[in-house]
Amino acid sequence: MKIGKQTDCTICCNNKYREKLKDGGEGLLTLFTPSYNRARFLPRLAECVSNQTNKDYVWIIVNDGSKDNTDEVVHTLLNEEQLPIKFISKTNGGKHSAFKEALAQCETTYFQCMDDDDIYDAKAVDFFVKKWKEIKEKGLIQVGAIRTLARKPDGSYATNFPINDDNYGKEYITTTLENNYVHKRIQENWTCYDTEKLKSVDLFPTNYWMVDQHKFFNEAIWQGRFARKYACLYVNLAFREYRDDDEVSLMRQNKSRQYYVDSFINSKIILDEQYDYISRSFIGLLKRCLSINWYRAFLGIKLSNLLNHTDNRAIKIWYHIVYPTSWMHKWYFYR
């Protein structure tokens, strides 16, 4: 087992991982799993990884400062040498920090997040590897990711539109912003990225208001930034069972003040960066401005302070319009 130290991260990989990458990672897929205090799910996930019919993958696991026995569980998996694993153990920084660390360590052509509490179809890797081959054969250079659906435990699809005989398996190319705001297709996704294209995008803002208080990045931020440069191939198939049976996730816990700080910052960043799409819907724009105003009031942030940190003149006008509703934050947060 190879062990190294990088800033606040301990990084190690087993012989199986090194053997897999001895000739480089061309055509291989990195399955990336961020984990925080969910060691009990990792053996089940390891079984999903092991059961893949196509073995053209490696697995990167990032322990984001867990306080349980995650390190112990992963080291057991490493030492078994059954799966090609790189393990990164780091101080807690949120899912986005685990994402950034895993992406920096990724040595393969493709990169895909595999959440620790979900269940995955055994044919998933085979589907994505073959689909990427098709994309390259067709010369679809605008496609930077493949995005599939997810099922709920009851077998239904986690979407706002029905999947039936007419659209099952249907494929379409569009950006995430177009998909969400123009076509209004809202769905729980599972996304496989072209690693080189993903690395070419500045995914996370670094210089913004209240950055020192921010702990959790909404995925819509980095997906929106990726969409400015690349499209996705959407496929109406599901290889992931989306689970919601654990309360460890920051976004599923009882709502702390940090939750509302993150919600305020994330909502503001999304509005600032995606205003050209959000503003296409009067109701959508109104709802977002209202929620930001109520978060502001709840957190005790002055309207003048919000306005001073907003460059878009149209958004400033909207904040003035919704300001009289500030009193409603008491109903919104304490109902």
PAPA-860991 format. One record per atom (N, C-alpha, C, O): residue in three letters; y, z, x. Coordinates in steps of 0.001 Angstrom, whole numbers, plus 500000, padded with zeros to 6 digits. Each point is the difference from the previous one (the first is absolute). Example, Ala and Ser with C-alpha at 12.3 -4.5 7.8 and 13.67 -1.06 7.14 Angstrom:
2
ALA494310507800513190/ALA501190500000499110/ALA501200500000500900/ALA499981500665501036/SER501069498615498614/SER501190500060500820/SER501090500730499230/SER501108500169500509/
//
This chain:
335
MET498801500000500844/MET501199500000499156/MET501242500000500874/MET500100500791500938/LYS500833498341498767/LYS501241499880500772/LYS501086500807499315/LYS500226499858498798/ILE500449500995501972/ILE501031500860499433/ILE501307499783500742/ILE500012499899501227/GLY501085500028498036/GLY501307499826500618/GLY501037500818499263/GLY499760500464498886/LYS501396499712501738/LYS501091500769499404/LYS501232499120499915/LYS500404499407501000/GLN500200500500497825/GLN501209499206499821/GLN501000500812499198/GLN499810500205498801/THR501242500254501835/THR501000500881499397/THR499292501138499259/THR499321500816500623/ASP500838499241498029/ASP499400501090499245/ASP498661499598499397/ASP499521500659499077/CYS499868498276501423/CYS498738499501499462/CYS498877500156501011/CYS500186499773501196/THR498660500614498314/THR498775499925500799/THR499210498823499482/THR499715499925498804/ILE499921499146502078/ILE499345498760499596/ILE498658499886500711/ILE499919500168501217/CYS499047499551498032/CYS498684499810500599/CYS499220498956499222/CYS500231499797498808/CYS498852499550501867/CYS499148499022499330/CYS498586500123500565/CYS499813500461501126/ASN499208499129498097/ASN498626500086500467/ASN499546498690500641/ASN500729499009499994/ASN498067500999500556/ASN499464498815500685/ASN499855498821499046/ASN500188498846500384/LYS499474501461498369/LYS499829498955498991/LYS501308499238499798/LYS499993498779499839/TYR501120501939500169/TYR501316499377499833/TYR500313499114501198/TYR500410498852499833/ARG499401501671501363/ARG500298499226501204/ARG499122498764500092/ARG500457498936500418/GLU498296501203499197/GLU499069498864500028/GLU500455498920499030/GLU499899498810500298/LYS500596501599498552/LYS500436499046498986/LYS501193499177500487/LYS500156498836499631/LEU500679501783501200/LEU501228499348500431/LEU499936499492501443/LEU501029499648500577/LYS497802500312499993/LYS499884499598501410/LYS500471498568500228/LYS500478499669501085/ASP499391499485497907/ASP500442498603500118/ASP501321499762499270/ASP500366498857499731/GLY500342502217499953/GLY501232499885499225/GLY499719500161498518/GLY498846500044499575/GLY502227500043499637/GLY499813500254498565/GLY500168498790499126/GLY500241500143498801/GLU499640498648501760/GLU500188498778499230/GLU499023499928498830/GLU498788500114500181/GLY501755499695498620/GLY499179499855498805/GLY499494501299499415/GLY499344499995498959/LEU500954501135501702/LEU499528501293499519/LEU501047500676499123/LEU501189499684500061/LEU498343501243499130/LEU500851500739499072/LEU500018501473500382/LEU498947500604500204/THR502241499974499893/THR500130501439500183/THR500147500668498645/THR500938499711499257/LEU498147501168500425/LEU500110500856498823/LEU500687501279500460/LEU499503500693500888/PHE501630499614498512/PHE500794501151500429/PHE500014501063498909/PHE500312499713498845/THR499347501513501532/THR499972501104499039/THR500915501124500441/THR499733500644501015/PRO501357499614498236/PRO500818501184500248/PRO499399501172499232/PRO499571499838498858/SER500396501320501750/SER499383501131499313/SER500771501282500255/SER500424500279501122/TYR499748500490497822/TYR500672501292500113/TYR499291501009499107/TYR500102499938498775/ASN499186500978501840/ASN499287501077499307/ASN498987499490498982/ASN499826500597498938/ARG499506498294501388/ARG498985499487499075/ARG498717499660500761/ARG499386498953499793/ALA500237501955501083/ALA498796499797500806/ALA498765499811499130/ALA499067499294500383/ARG500928501337498447/ARG498825499945499142/ARG499716498596499484/ARG498872499707499604/PHE502141499414500392/PHE499804498633499513/PHE499543499036501093/PHE499496498919499695/LEU500674501457501567/LEU499732499065501084/LEU498533499569500104/LEU499752498825500271/PRO499267502057499529/PRO498605499524500027/PRO499719498945498932/PRO499272499041500256/ARG501296501126498552/ARG499822498999498945/ARG500637498680500405/ARG499430498933499773/LEU501742501139500820/LEU500672498785500447/LEU499225499345501138/LEU499902498775500059/ALA499552502032500839/ALA499195499455501104/ALA498803499225499467/ALA499587498998500585/GLU499863501469498310/GLU498882499283499376/GLU500462498646499476/GLU499287499006500133/CYS501916500951499265/CYS500550498724499529/CYS500197499035501164/CYS499712498809499883/VAL500777501708501230/VAL500220499159501183/VAL498661499514500553/VAL499846498823500327/SER499206502072499772/SER498683499660500539/SER499276498973499144/SER499236499185500519/ASN500997500848498175/ASN499293499114499074/ASN500565498584499949/ASN499453499147499300/GLN501619500588501419/GLN500587498662499965/GLN498989498955500469/GLN499365500161501042/THR500495498785498191/THR499027498955500336/THR500454499165501196/THR499176499422500709/ASN502136500519499510/ASN500561499305501150/ASN500488501057500989/ASN500805500859499641/LYS498718499084501592/LYS500312501026500997/LYS501154499614500920/LYS500167500591501066/ASP500633498417498527/ASP501113499563500845/ASP501215500910499824/ASP501068499546499589/TYR498766501720500718/TYR501070500968499815/TYR499891501128501028/TYR498952500225500605/VAL502166500469499565/VAL500032501298500674/VAL500751500945499078/VAL500681499566499071/TRP499193501715501189/TRP500586500999499104/TRP500911500923500789/TRP499556500645500950/ILE501717499428498668/ILE500949500939500588/ILE500285501104498984/ILE500433499730498880/ILE499323501501501522/ILE500266501158499149/ILE501148500784500616/ILE499984500295501196/VAL501015500044497991/VAL501141500780500481/VAL500039501328499260/VAL500169500041498781/ASN499673501036501962/ASN500153501335499436/ASN501473500386500113/ASN500503500251501095/ASP500179499793497764/ASP501443500240499984/ASP500309501499499926/ASP500651500469499066/GLY498870500268501937/GLY500318501421500084/GLY499273500867499009/GLY500554500994499530/SER498211498657500136/SER499230500780499019/SER499754501423500485/SER499928500272501198/LYS499945500626497829/LYS499707501398500313/LYS498548500357499675/LYS499587501147500169/ASP499643497870499366/ASP498596500250499698/ASP499161499558501198/ASP500496499976501127/ASN498235499675498640/ASN499089499646501095/ASN499877498497500201/ASN498930499504500351/THR502169499764499427/THR499981498543500161/THR499584499594501404/THR499163499112500161/ASP501411501526500865/ASP499645499658501386/ASP498498500134500232/ASP499375499133500611/GLU500068501945498902/GLU498571500257500189/GLU499153498936499310/GLU499036499500500579/VAL501317500157498199/VAL499240499003499246/VAL500055498641500693/VAL498978499327500128/VAL502215500268500320/VAL500139498689500630/VAL499293499958501348/VAL499387498989500344/HIS500689502082500416/HIS499303500018501289/HIS498487499891499812/HIS499307499422500837/THR500191501128498077/THR498572499828499695/THR499691498527499757/THR498999499484500496/LEU501857499838498743/LEU499816498569499750/LEU500115499200501294/LEU499240499056500216/LEU501705501315500643/LEU500168499321501286/LEU498732500113500841/LEU499512499009500544/ASN499969502195499555/ASN498858500252500874/ASN498706499396499489/ASN499072499767500775/GLU500861499981497942/GLU498796499364499447/GLU499865498557500457/GLU498896499455500012/GLU502214499920500364/GLU500009498621500513/GLU499398498992499013/GLU499446498978500404/GLN500670501322498312/GLN499505499074498985/GLN501087499034499547/GLN499713498889499555/LEU501547501550500565/LEU501135499191499563/LEU500995499871501147/LEU500162500939500780/PRO500516497905499338/PRO500994499805501060/PRO501313500683499623/PRO500769499471499198/ILE499489501709501383/ILE501108500846499560/ILE500986500295501127/ILE499609500330501119/LYS501668499545498562/LYS501072500558500821/LYS500638501104499171/LYS500317499814498825/PHE499867501346501815/PHE500527501162499287/PHE501320500433500616/PHE500107500184501212/ILE500890499975497939/ILE501329500451500416/ILE500297501302499272/ILE500029500029498770/SER500191501037501969/SER500350501291499416/SER501432500314500409/SER500306500061501191/LYS500577500139497826/LYS501423500131500268/LYS500623501104499161/LYS499390500503499057/THR501831499864501299/THR500732500948499177/THR500385499339498680/THR500104498776499918/ASN500104502030499067/ASN500275499461498677/ASN501334499265499957/ASN501020500499500474/GLY498950498310498949/GLY501217499205499893/GLY500039499153498753/GLY500944499238499794/GLY498036500885499364/GLY499942499196498785/GLY499189498727500201/GLY499750499576501128/LYS499843499822497753/LYS499130498819500051/LYS500630498861500782/LYS499303499281500716/HIS502029500542499153/HIS500632498890500708/HIS499888500161501514/HIS499888499007500718/SER500141502243499778/SER499882500219501441/SER498578499702500472/SER499794499498501105/ALA499221500821498036/ALA498616499657500327/ALA499818498485499991/ALA499301499442500846/PHE501335499904498190/PHE499957498541499898/PHE500564499371501273/PHE499384499102500574/LYS501777501364499864/LYS500638499444501191/LYS499136500211501239/LYS499870499096500826/GLU499544502084499309/GLU499175500294501172/GLU498749499130500026/GLU499626499470501046/ALA499727500387497789/ALA498789499175499938/ALA500321498538500270/ALA499244499312500686/LEU501878500212498774/LEU500387498606500226/LEU500282499755501478/LEU499642498954500540/ALA500995502003500105/ALA500276499865501432/ALA498716499947500806/ALA499945499340501037/GLN499025501346498500/GLN498718500046500703/GLN499067498846499614/GLN498981499779500654/CYS501366499499498298/CYS499114498944499492/CYS499881498860501010/CYS501005499507500512/GLU497758500081499771/GLU499716498937500961/GLU499309498806499355/GLU499555499088500697/THR500354500912497981/THR499268498953499295/THR500949499061499266/THR501192500279499875/THR498273498614499645/THR500802498979499329/THR500532500477498654/THR501086499599499579/TYR498144501262499742/TYR500373500440498655/TYR500051501517499931/TYR499351500698500779/PHE501438499798498268/PHE500263501439499895/PHE500041500383498527/PHE500673499352499199/GLN498596501712500448/GLN499896500373498585/GLN499864501501499845/GLN499154500625500639/CYS501694499960498497/CYS499931501429499730/CYS498844500301499047/CYS499830499324498986/MET499385501687501346/MET498838500407499206/MET500146501497499722/MET499603500828500820/ASP500961499516498031/ASP500279501402499696/ASP498731500832499996/ASP498922499519499652/ASP501228501743500744/ASP498811500839500188/ASP499359500463498701/ASP498829500379499999/ASP501908499600498897/ASP499443500540498756/ASP499542498934499015/ASP499655500321498863/ASP500338498411501556/ASP499559498924499121/ASP498601499525500379/ASP499448500413501020/ILE499985498711498145/ILE498657499461500224/ILE500103498481500086/ILE500752499386499244/TYR498497500005501671/TYR500173498581500304/TYR498691499223499878/TYR498924500496500332/ASP501203498284499185/ASP498857499108499817/ASP499440499573501352/ASP500751499799500954/ALA497930500065499125/ALA499337499650501253/ALA500323498580500468/ALA499798499677501171/LYS500695499481497939/LYS500297498612500365/LYS501479499784500337/LYS500441498859500142/ALA500326502230499985/ALA501445499884500198/ALA500353499296501307/ALA500749499024499990/VAL498725501455501124/VAL500334499401501292/VAL499613498529500022/VAL500753499164500500/ASP498086500519498964/ASP499543498612499973/ASP500975499123499217/ASP500311498883500413/PHE500165501630498460/PHE500954499229499199/PHE501277499729500780/PHE500452498856500066/PHE500131502169500520/PHE501297499832500664/PHE499896499115501246/PHE500867499159500236/VAL498089501026500553/VAL499838499175501199/VAL499849498530499626/VAL500615499135500624/LYS498580500577498371/LYS499799498613499567/LYS501262499429499357/LYS500322498828500195/LYS500388501992499047/LYS501217499519499345/LYS501072499673501038/LYS500742499031499838/TRP499343501762501214/TRP500952499697501067/TRP499638498690500699/TRP500887499238500386/LYS497845500503499775/LYS499573498736500604/LYS500452498824499134/LYS500463498987500523/GLU499403501145498158/GLU500455498961499068/GLU501512499790500109/GLU500479498866500019/ILE500257502234500050/ILE501457499917500078/ILE500428499230501241/ILE500904499167499940/LYS498454501109501168/LYS500368499323501248/LYS499569498537499994/LYS500693499139500543/GLU498170500586498845/GLU499545498607499904/GLU500945499170499139/GLU500175498805500239/LYS500432501826498762/LYS500934499309499108/LYS501423499956500571/LYS500879499347499438/GLY499336501344501669/GLY501316499993500621/GLY501062500748499213/GLY501171499621500032/LEU498447501422499271/LEU500937500764499172/LEU500725501037500861/LEU499753501201499894/ILE501141498305500954/ILE500638500876500973/ILE500960500999499361/ILE500371500990500630/GLN500035498760498129/GLN500917500932499332/GLN499284501253499517/GLN500648500991499663/VAL498021498978500298/VAL499226501141499517/VAL499797501008501127/VAL499424499677501039/GLY501056501547498745/GLY499845501041501004/GLY499037501091499588/GLY499686500892500789/ALA499840499038497963/ALA499104501045499504/ALA499187499481498825/ALA500408499071499303/ILE498442501542500494/ILE499162499762498819/ILE500015501284499189/ILE499782501086500537/ARG500474498787498186/ARG500126501182499155/ARG499053499886498813/ARG500094499059499211/THR499000501896500665/THR499037500021498900/THR500288501181499074/THR500865500832500277/LEU498401499221498631/LEU500190501041498992/LEU499181501244500331/LEU499260500039500983/ALA500893500956498183/ALA499193501217500093/ALA499512500357498604/ALA500664499721499001/ARG498183500890500949/ARG499453500481498734/ARG500173501507499898/ARG500081500704501007/LYS499974499775497761/LYS499972501427499738/LYS498536500446499909/LYS499111499159499858/PRO500628502144500221/PRO498617500477499906/PRO499267499566498739/PRO498773499901500002/ASP501976499835498901/ASP499359499569498754/ASP499704498500499984/ASP499467499481499019/GLY500878499821502070/GLY499706498574500099/GLY501141499088499615/GLY499945498799500268/SER501097501744499103/SER501151499170499629/SER500845499710501236/SER499901500692501014/TYR500925498279498885/TYR500857499626501123/TYR501313500771499944/TYR500563500209498925/ALA499920500211502242/ALA501250500752500090/ALA501180499019500053/ALA500634499826501041/THR499643499544497822/THR501066499013499896/THR500716500163498661/THR499528500707499109/ASN501630498620500766/ASN500709499975498716/ASN499690498719499238/ASN500614499726498969/PHE498436499488501532/PHE499603498775499309/PHE498471499952499931/PHE499331500469500921/PRO500110498976498010/PRO498546499984499833/PRO499331499000500933/PRO500531498919500256/ILE498308501451500243/ILE499168499075500773/ILE498871499541499080/ILE499215500810499507/ASN500718497874500273/ASN499013499455499086/ASN499350498753500604/ASN500217499682501169/ASP498994499623498031/ASP499295498812500500/ASP500958498909500469/ASP499651499201500868/ASP501541500762498571/ASP500947498945500349/ASP500656500207501366/ASP500307499034500699/ASN499907502237499681/ASN500704500228501267/ASN499195500774501043/ASN500507500283501085/TYR498242500061498595/TYR499159500703500966/TYR499772499113501227/TYR499553498860499875/GLY500755501666501295/GLY499839499247501239/GLY501133499048500307/GLY499987499344501042/LYS500997500564498071/LYS501120499080500204/LYS500795500388501241/LYS500156501183500305/GLU500348497805500411/GLU500793500224501195/GLU501396499405499823/GLU500155498940499392/TYR500845501734501132/TYR501355499459499977/TYR500763500549501203/TYR499767501124500445/ILE501143498061500067/ILE500785500377501169/ILE501421500315499580/ILE500665499172499378/THR499801502012500955/THR501376500404499721/THR500326501193500885/THR499109500568500632/THR502148499811499416/THR500371501193500751/THR499843501233499113/THR499933499891498776/THR500010501258501844/THR499910501243499239/THR501223500188499106/THR499869500464498867/LEU501306499185501622/LEU501220500146499208/LEU499978499087498781/LEU500363500420498901/GLU499216498337501286/GLU499891499074498870/GLU498948500492499012/GLU500209499957498788/ASN498677500505501730/ASN498914500470499143/ASN500443501174499129/ASN499713500047498804/ASN500992500900501818/ASN500377501219499291/ASN501185499808499060/ASN499975500468498862/TYR501065498844501614/TYR501249499951499250/TYR500169498754499135/TYR500673500045498970/VAL498720498847501442/VAL500134498760499232/VAL498833499837499035/VAL500198499814498799/HIS498579500257501737/HIS498816499843499152/HIS499621501299499297/HIS499243499998499029/LYS501302501125501486/LYS499775501331499407/LYS498515500349499910/LYS499546500605499029/ARG499716499004501998/ARG498584500376500091/ARG499909501270500836/ARG500190499973501216/ILE499524501116498130/ILE499887501284500678/ILE498526500355500103/ILE499284500027498999/GLN500270500244502223/GLN498572500240500195/GLN499767500909501194/GLN500798500028500937/GLU498117500704499023/GLU499554500762501163/GLU499308499005500921/GLU499014499376499609/ASN501497500469501618/ASN499525498951500894/ASN499104500528501106/ASN499939501200500268/TRP499374497869500359/TRP499361500259501294/TRP500340498800500870/TRP499635498869499679/THR501064501379501420/THR500615498931500763/THR499438499892501406/THR499849501004500696/CYS499844497784499713/CYS499533499704501354/CYS501047499110500669/CYS500312498923499492/TYR500230501520501640/TYR501094499315500673/TYR499534499192501207/TYR499003500323500644/ASP501748498619499640/ASP499917499338501294/ASP500758500912500972/ASP501206500198499852/THR498098500351501130/THR500594501021500866/THR501238499504500725/THR501009500704500060/GLU498926498096500490/GLU501135499462500746/GLU501232499872499107/GLU501114500309500423/LYS498684499239498355/LYS501122499842499077/LYS500534501361499560/LYS501209500181499854/LEU497898500758499940/LEU500429501340499595/LEU500830500649501110/LEU501014500642499727/LYS498554499188501511/LYS500728500580501127/LYS501347499322500236/LYS500877500575500646/SER499295498210498839/SER501250499264500228/SER501130500451499081/SER501141499567500163/VAL498550501302498872/VAL500982500452499015/VAL500446501424500327/VAL499183500858500334/ASP502118499378499565/ASP500547501342500154/ASP499747500745498688/ASP500820499948499083/LEU498061500732500835/LEU499520500533498728/LEU500754501233499510/LEU500132500203498793/PHE500360500615502121/PHE500579501278499594/PHE501428500149500504/PHE500256499817501190/PRO500688500517497914/PRO501365500264500457/PRO500019501245500882/PRO499215500927499798/THR501678499086501170/THR500072501135500925/THR501370500664500019/THR500118501158500399/ASN500904498132499179/ASN501358500542500027/ASN500577499956498589/ASN500575498994499585/TYR499265502099499688/TYR500450500037498614/TYR500377501425499618/TYR499653500956500694/TRP501043499168498220/TRP500493501289499532/TRP498844500970499724/TRP499012499625499369/MET501113501608501100/MET499047501082499776/MET498662499747500688/MET498979500544499579/VAL501013498647501463/VAL498759499683500697/VAL499312501268500518/VAL498772500068500045/ASP502026500938500348/ASP499429501228500552/ASP499314500855498940/ASP499281500941500336/GLN500936498740498380/GLN499366500758498917/GLN498837499249499362/GLN499333500532499112/HIS500420498254501325/HIS499029499112499362/HIS498605500230500566/HIS499818500006501218/LYS499192500182497903/LYS498627500251500436/LYS499015498940499532/LYS498967499796500638/PHE501334499530498268/PHE499019499095499382/PHE500649498680499625/PHE500935499976499199/PHE498580498922501373/PHE500478498666499659/PHE499192499436498832/PHE498770499979500046/ASN501914499571498921/ASN499331499268498925/ASN499517498655500539/ASN500731499321500722/GLU498045500294498931/GLU499435498753500510/GLU500822498782499585/GLU499956498968500669/ALA500793501143498235/ALA500822498882499543/ALA501043499602501043/ALA500473498863500007/ILE499885502073500870/ILE500998499688501028/ILE499432499019501006/ILE500591498947500239/TRP498250501389500364/TRP499470499082501017/TRP499396498745499371/TRP499998498940500627/GLN499494501162498158/GLN499501498797499341/GLN501145499050499656/GLN499848498781500083/GLY501302501781499529/GLY501164499181499714/GLY500520499307501238/GLY500389498833499941/ARG499623501859501171/ARG500455499401501257/ARG499041498899500464/ARG500433498962500501/PHE498285501271499332/PHE499010498976500358/PHE500190498758499132/PHE499854498870500467/ALA500479501363498249/ALA500154498888499050/ALA501191499117500309/ALA500051498859499541/ARG500900501634501217/ARG501152499170500374/ARG499590498905500987/ARG500727499023500181/LYS498128501135500447/LYS499574499047501027/LYS498714499277499652/LYS499817498838500363/TYR499275501860498921/TYR498687499406499721/TYR499583500195498545/TYR500391500961499338/ALA498806498097500196/ALA499406500081498665/ALA498617500636500087/ALA499446500192501082/CYS500021500124497757/CYS498626500520499904/CYS499158499018499184/CYS500499499345499085/LEU498239500569501257/LEU499042499323499132/LEU499415501069499084/LEU499211500840500431/TYR501189499116498300/TYR499481500943499012/TYR498702499453499428/TYR499914498824499646/VAL499082502029500267/VAL498700499603499477/VAL499572501002498934/VAL499959501203500259/ASN499725498313498559/ASN499600500874498896/ASN498529500393500100/ASN499186499696499128/LEU500512500982501953/LEU498691500600500224/LEU500226501417500498/LEU501050500299500569/ALA497980500569499223/ALA500139501394500434/ALA498849500395500919/ALA498833499772499683/PHE501510500822501458/PHE499013500507500947/PHE500235501483500289/PHE499366500585500879/ARG501537499995498382/ARG500385501398500216/ARG499990500750498681/ARG500511499508498994/GLU498908501682501011/GLU500071500888498838/GLU501068501043500281/GLU499849500847500880/TYR501217499077498367/TYR501139500883500204/TYR499715501364499377/TYR499745500106498801/ARG500301500934502029/ARG499717501351499539/ARG501285500821499978/ARG500887499806500831/ASP499201501105498217/ASP501160500867499878/ASP499525501411499681/ASP500502500658499089/ASP498511499785501693/ASP499362501275499690/ASP500266501058501065/ASP499230500951500138/ASP501857498887500616/ASP500310500954501054/ASP501489500295499986/ASP500808499119499708/GLU499560502125500608/GLU501403500403499922/GLU500638500210501371/GLU501094500558500088/VAL498238499001500987/VAL500551500203501336/VAL501202499107500243/VAL500951500410500665/SER499020498364498801/SER501100499063500213/SER501334500627499621/SER500116500654498964/LEU500895499142501887/LEU501344500520499730/LEU500495499571498639/LEU500666500770499307/MET499009497981500294/MET500519499461498752/MET499233500514498785/MET500407499754498865/ARG498471500968501366/ARG499226500531498883/ARG500124501514499876/ARG499507500583499035/GLN501141500052501924/GLN500133501443499964/GLN501044500415498961/GLN500733499171499462/ASN499311502143500271/ASN501085500518499182/ASN501311499625500673/ASN500106500037501226/LYS500875499609497987/LYS501214499414500529/LYS500861501040500735/LYS500575500893499378/SER499501498980501933/SER500829500862500833/SER501368499347500170/SER500205498857499593/ARG500726501874501011/ARG501309499418500281/ARG499862498808500939/ARG500724499014499862/GLN498348501071501097/GLN499792498884500919/GLN499591498743499251/GLN500415498897500358/TYR498782501263498617/TYR499589498855499179/TYR501231499291499434/TYR500078498772500033/TYR500884501998499449/TYR501179499398499387/TYR500950499434501061/TYR500672498999499751/VAL499390501625501420/VAL500790499433501094/VAL499436498630500373/VAL500746499031500136/ASP497939500898500026/ASP499366498729500347/ASP500194498970498889/ASP500264498828500271/SER499605501611498487/SER500165499079498875/SER501415499427499976/SER500186498810499746/PHE500808502035500517/PHE501389499556500030/PHE500222498982501119/PHE500567498931499774/ILE498982501411501430/ILE500216499112501150/ILE499266498682499813/ILE500564498932500238/ASN498173501141499336/ASN499215498782499806/ASN500622499102498939/ASN500107498789500189/SER500308501814498681/SER500587499214498916/SER501284499324500447/SER500260498852499640/LYS500541501853501140/LYS501254499422500485/LYS499737498853500980/LYS500646498955499916/ILE498416501230501007/ILE499676498937500959/ILE499501498759499262/ILE500412498880500302/ILE498696501331498728/ILE499451498872499249/ILE501101499261499240/ILE500032498770500002/LEU500871501973499347/LEU501090499350499279/LEU500920499239500958/LEU500395498868499720/ASP499938501750501397/ASP500873499340500974/ASP499366498712500533/ASP500678498982500138/GLU498028501067500158/GLU499338498869500659/GLU499469498955499030/GLU499795498849500385/GLN499977501539498349/GLN499392499073499053/GLN500893499760498779/GLN499525499593498940/TYR501771500663501227/TYR500930499860498876/TYR499981498589499411/TYR500110499845498784/ASP499753499128502049/ASP500025498628499492/ASP498867499727499024/ASP500121499130499138/TYR498778501605500987/TYR498886499858499052/TYR500114501006498855/TYR499805499650498837/ILE500512501601501500/ILE500091501035498965/ILE501063499644498972/ILE499819500261498810/SER501283499149501627/SER501118499698499105/SER499701498870499026/SER500812499724499117/ARG498044499619501022/ARG499627498951499053/ARG499641500579498633/ARG500006499293498993/SER499688501978500988/SER499673500681498747/SER501043501085499742/SER500106500959500765/PHE500661498889498160/PHE501018501001499672/PHE499359501375499817/PHE500493500999500523/ILE498410499041498732/ILE499332501276499728/ILE499439500589501286/ILE500122501202500236/GLY499266497967500595/GLY499427500485501249/GLY501065500567500925/GLY499803501042500625/LEU501331498264499456/LEU501100500469500840/LEU500578501295499453/LEU500285500928500757/LEU499886499135497929/LEU500543501201499365/LEU499098501208500264/LEU500483501071500369/LYS498220498755499444/LYS499058501111500196/LYS500036500506501435/LYS499966501205500246/ARG500102497858500700/ARG499996500417501402/ARG501287500751500349/ARG499959501015500695/CYS501171498490498827/CYS501265500675500276/CYS500056501374499332/CYS500525500955500572/LEU498931499135498219/LEU499942501294499311/LEU499157500997500782/LEU500413501144500194/SER498417498438500252/SER499119500925500721/SER500642500447501309/SER499909501174500358/ILE500739497911500362/ILE500676500374501241/ILE501120500996499712/ILE500185500960500748/ASN500557498817498176/ASN501087500913499624/ASN499457501371499640/ASN500589501018500361/TRP498295499014498932/TRP499425501291499611/TRP499417500730501207/TRP500131501219500109/TYR499229498049500794/TYR499533500618501243/TYR501182500581500768/TYR499932501118500512/ARG501152498112499561/ARG501199500442500702/ARG500510501316499415/ARG500292500949500729/ALA499811499089497929/ALA500503501202499336/ALA499059501180500220/ALA500451501114500265/PHE498272498651499629/PHE499005501060500183/PHE500081500589501403/PHE499862501210500175/LEU500362497940500827/LEU500034500436501388/LEU501366500530500424/LEU500166500461501130/GLY500820499473497962/GLY501325500520500304/GLY500808499101500924/GLY500878500480500717/ILE498838498233499273/ILE500731499035500819/ILE501185499471499205/ILE499833499567498860/LYS501344500462501714/LYS501199499524499308/LYS499962498484499829/LYS499493499276500856/LEU501050500264498031/LEU500080498560499763/LEU500778499317501125/LEU499625498912500438/SER501440501706500026/SER500808499405501061/SER499187499787501272/SER500212499033500732/ASN498865501873499518/ASN499156499879501182/ASN499046498814499863/ASN499773499256500954/LEU499672500583497845/LEU499122498864499729/LEU500765498687500147/LEU499506499048500603/LEU501698500912498843/LEU500807498782500069/LEU500376499659501433/LEU500036498826500369/ASN500245502189500441/ASN500371499771501397/ASN498857499422500815/ASN500219499415501061/HIS498554500748498441/HIS498827499494500713/HIS499372498805499271/HIS498818499701500170/THR501995499632499023/THR499562498802499283/THR500944498852500331/THR501207500102499778/ASP498250498814500748/ASP500831498858500407/ASP500212498983498879/ASP501050499364499916/ASN497936500490499221/ASN500063498988498950/ASN500985500420498906/ASN499818501031499352/ARG501228498159500449/ARG501046500350499034/ARG499458500060498573/ARG500399500867499223/ALA498707498231500432/ALA499427499994498651/ALA499213501279499734/ALA500060500553498902/ILE499206499915502097/ILE499233501239499832/ILE500945501181499834/ILE499739500898499200/LYS501354499106501547/LYS500993501067499848/LYS500519500059498564/LYS500148501083499432/ILE500123497764499992/ILE500485499951498613/ILE498961500587499060/ILE500336500749499082/TRP498419498914501146/TRP498926500533499166/TRP499907501524500114/TRP499787500686499000/TYR500373499841502213/TYR499965501456500163/TYR501133500667499210/TYR499811501074499429/HIS501344498299500539/HIS501105500532499189/HIS499642499959498514/HIS500296500939499260/ILE499068497972500308/ILE499642499843498586/ILE499035501082499541/ILE500158500551498911/VAL498846499756501907/VAL498963500949499581/VAL500367501448500324/VAL499289500920499594/TYR501800499293501124/TYR500379501354500401/TYR500104500971498823/TYR499559501141500140/PRO501006498468498696/PRO500110500950498877/PRO498657500552499524/PRO499969501006499290/THR498932498360501083/THR498679500497499567/THR499456501066500945/THR498857500428499845/SER501941500008501132/SER499506500948501011/SER499392501253499389/SER499035500548500532/TRP501525499908498353/TRP499494501216499352/TRP498553499854499554/TRP499300500997499821/MET500244497753499998/MET498643499776499499/MET498932500315501034/MET498813500022499673/HIS501592500224501579/HIS498988500319501008/HIS499246501272499639/HIS498831500154500354/LYS501847500773498929/LYS499321501234499608/LYS498838499699499058/LYS498923500586500114/TRP501313498490498953/TRP498911499600499101/TRP498932499240500767/TRP498809500227499790/TYR501599498879501093/TYR499080499116500717/TYR499066500798500910/TYR498812499688500073/PHE501687501320500612/PHE499188500718500970/PHE499329501244499462/PHE499043500493500597/TYR501439500023498290/TYR499430501253499501/TYR499312499843498647/TYR499633500990499366/ARG500194497759500193/ARG499363499800498702/ARG498515500331500077/ARG499291499893499000/
//
